[in-house]
Amino acid sequence: MITILFPAGAFGSTIEYCLRNFSLELESIETSVLDNGSMHSFNKEFHAKLIDEFDQFDNWEIATPVYPGFDYLDPVTTVQKITNRLSADQKLILIHFDTPSQVYRNCLFAYHKINEYANLSLKNKPRDWNSDYNCVADMQTYELREALSFLMDSTDNYLQVINQAHADWLCVTPDDILYNFKNTIITMLEHCNLTLDPANDIDNFYKKWFEKQQYIIEEFQCIQKILKSLQGQSSEWAPLSIMGEAIVQYCLRSQGIEIACYGLDQFPTSTEELKRVIIKGTQ
């Protein structure tokens, strides 16, 4: 049995697909990469979103539990509770983060690829803003942006997940998957005692898959450019997604820079506009 333990948005579906389609031992899947870059076009065998699901299902080829799940525990606690339910003969692949930027970028991947991501992540937060709100659709744009920006307060906890790893786990980062895809997949196959299919088309799949990730990668690169522009040459940019704006707001706040977010439904699209809404910190 194989377990792929990953944070939502960090390519767990892609890895299950690759293990099945590029090995000789497992049955392949007929599916394709969706336009949003996800591999959510097939039903994963055992995609546990609640820890208690492990008490109800104890036999699988590939399990893909996410951390944190709908239990709304912190990432480290979720990983601890899941791994306590796994048998010693598990082949476990842990997808983890080793830099804050990977955490921020993954929020962007999750937002673009997971339906209802904002509703699922914010849970009861809309009511914290207004008791008349029932879901994120009721929130004003500036409220939603600020609420999403606080999701990254869990960054340090995500970075501590690697400390839960056992010596016999295979640990990889999203960067390994994004930028060293073929070698990472082959290493995963070897770790799981699976045989690489000599007729594999990993290179062809990766080319098509990676192209579908570009819009998210480019948006994150734009976010990094925006943050750097406050210390250097002024810049202009195309409108970001609401999650992209939330990442900018979080990163500024973590640097001691606050923006006048109340009523800011249209986010700045230039350095000069951004500087005009800064109320605390570098200007």
N, C-alpha and C positions, 0 to 999 in steps of 0.2 A: 504493500500500500504506500502511496505517495501523498504527502501533504504539502501544498504550496500555501504558505502563510504570508499574507501580503496586506498592505493598506489599500483601501479602495482607490482605484485610479492608477495603481502601479503594476499593471500588465499581467495580473493573475490569469485572466482568460486567455491571453496570448500564449502564456507559458503552457497552460493545459493543452491548447491546440497544438503547439509545437511538439510536446512530448508524445502526443497521440499520432501526429501526422508524420513525424520524422524518425520514428522508431519502428522496428520490425515486430515488437511484441504486442503493441496496443492497436486497437481498431481505429482507423483514421476517421476524420470528420469532414463532411462536405459542407463548407461554409465559405464566407468571404469577409474581408475587412469592410466594416461599415464606413459611410462617408465621414462620420465624426472621428474615425480613427480607432474605434473600439472593436473588440472581437465579441461583442454581445449578441452575435447572430446565431449562437448555438446554446443549448441548455447544458451548463456545466453539471457534472455528475453529482457532486455534493458540495454546494456553495453555501456553507454554513454562515449565517449572519447572527445567530444567537448561540451562545456557549452550550446551552442545554440541548441543542440539536445533536451534540456528540453523544448524549445519553440515549438517543433514539435510533441512531444509525451507526453501526460499528464495523461495517465492511464496505470498502470501496477500492477502486483502482486509483483514482485521483480525487482528493478533497481540496477545496480552495476556500478556506475560511478567511474572513477579513478581520483586521484589527484597526480601530475598535469597531464592533458591530452594533446591532440595534440594542445591545445591553447598555450602551452609553457609558461604559467604563473607560478609563484612560488606556492608552495603547499598551503600556507595560503590563498593567493588570490583566488586560484581555489576553495578551500573549501568554502570560503565566497560567491563566485558567484554561486556555485551550491546550497548551502543551501538557498540562497535568492530566488531560484526558486522552492523550495519545499513547499508544503502546511502544515498547522499546524497539520493535522491529520496523518502525516507521522510517521511511526515507523522507526527510524534511528539507524543504527549500524555503529559506527565509528571505523575503525581499524587504530590505530595510533602507533607511536613509543615513548617510554619514556627513551631510552638510545641511545647514538651515535652508540653503537655496533649493536643495532637492525637495524638502518639505513644501516650500512655497510653490514650486513648480508643479508638484503633485496635486496640490489643491486646484490648480488650473486644469490639469488633466482630468481630475475627478469631476469638476464642474461641467466641462464640455462633453464628457462621455457618459455620465450617469444621469438618467432621467430622475427628476425630482431631487437632485442632489441638495439644493438649498433647503427644501422642506425637510428632508431626512436629517440633514446636519444640524439645522437650527431647532428642530423639535418644537418646544414651547416658547421659543424666543419671541415670536411675533406678539404674544400676549404680554411679554415684559415691556414692550414698547407701547402697546395700547390694548386695554382689556377687550376692546371690540374686535381686535384682529383674530382671525381663525387660522390663517396660513400666510406664507410669505407674499402671496399675491396681493394681500391687503396692505402690505407695507409700502411706504413711499420709497423711492429709489435711494435716497440718502440714508434711510434707516436700514434698508437691506444691505447696502454696502458696508456700513459700520458693523452690523451684526456679523456679516461674513468675515470681516477683518479680525474679529476676536477668535475665529476658529484656529488661527495660527498661534494662539497663546499656548497650544499643546506641543509646540515645536521641540522643546527640550525633552519632553516625555517620549516623543517619537525617536529622538536621537539616542535615548537610553535603551531602546528595544534590543539593540545588538548585544547589550550586556546580558541578555537572557539566553543567548545562543549556546547550544551544547557543542562539544568538540566534533560530533559527528554530523552536524547540520552543514548544509551548503548555504552560504550567505552571499547574496548579491545585491547590488543597488540598482535603481532605475537607470543610472548611467551605464552600467554594464550591459543592460538590455538594449538601451537606445543606441549606444555607440560601439559596442563590441558583441553584436548580436550572435553571429554564428559561433564564435568560440564559447560564448556563455551558454548557448543551447546545447552544444556538444558536451560541455562540462556537466550540465544538468542531466543529460542522458546517461553519462558515465556514472554520475553520483547515484542515479536511480537503477543502476544495473540494466539499462536498456541499450539495445544495439542500434546504432545509427543506420538508417536505411540507406544503402549505397545509391539508391535512385532518388535521394532527397532533393528538394528544390529550395533549400534554405535561403540561398542567395536571392532567388527570384521572389520568394515570399517577403523577405526582408525589404527589398527595394520597394515593393508595392505598399507594405505596411508602413515603412518609414515615411514615405511620401504623404501618407494620410495623417502623420503626426506633425507635419511641418507647420500648420497654422497655429498649433498650440506652442510649439518651440519658438516660433517667430514672435508670438505675443509675449512670451516670457522674456525673450531677448529685448523686446521693446520696453518692458517694465524695467529691466536692468539699465537700459539707456536712459529712461526717465529719471531714475534715482541718481544716476551719475551726473545728469545734466544740471542738478542743483549745485554741484561743486565745480562745474566746468562750463563748456560751451552750451548756450541755449539751444533748444531743440523743439521741434513740433512732431506730433504723432497722430495717427489715426485713432478714433475712439476705441477704447478697450472694452472687453466684456466686463460685467459687473464684478466678477471674481477677480479679474485683472486689476480693476480699480481698488478692490478691497486689499489686494496684496500690496499695492503702492501705499495705501493708507496705513496698513500694519507696519510695513518697513519704515515708513517715516516716523510713526509713533514709537517704534523700538529704538529709534535714534534720538528721541526726545523732541521730535518735530510734530506739532499738532496742526491739523487743518480745520478751518471753519466748516464743518461738515453739515451743520443744520441747514436744511433747505438746498443743499448742493446736489440737485438732481442731475445736472449736467456737469460731468467731471471735466477738469481742464484738459486741453489738447495741445498745450505748449508750456514750456518752462516758465515763461512770464506769467501766464494765467495761473499756473500752479503756485508760483511765489506769492501771488496776490491773495490766495486763500490761506496762506500760512499764518497762524495766529500765535505760534510759539516755536522757537528754535531758529535754525539758520534761515536767513532771508537774503 
